[in-house]
Amino acid sequence: MFGLSELAIILVVVAVVLAIKKLPELTRSAGKSARILKAEARAAKDADEPGTPRVIQGETVDREAPGTGTGTGNSTGAGTQDPPRA
């Protein structure tokens, strides 16, 4: 009667006819997902490059005197506040 390929074609056509209203939304969300995945893959690749400096908020790094603690950075925050007004 029907072969496997004919049955598959009929099922695909029925699925398309029943889901015709959802197809634009599905393709749009698939496109967004692909763009997000591509951006995340690019960010992961950029993060793996050893020449890229990392920025960590809240820390001061003194490159002239590593490990001595005599740099110009003030990591404790002492003396950085304004005096109280009278």
Secondary structure as GFF3:
##gff-version 3
##sequence-region A 1 86
A	DSSP	alpha_helix	4	18	.	.	.	ID=ss1
A	DSSP	alpha_helix	23	48	.	.	.	ID=ss2
###
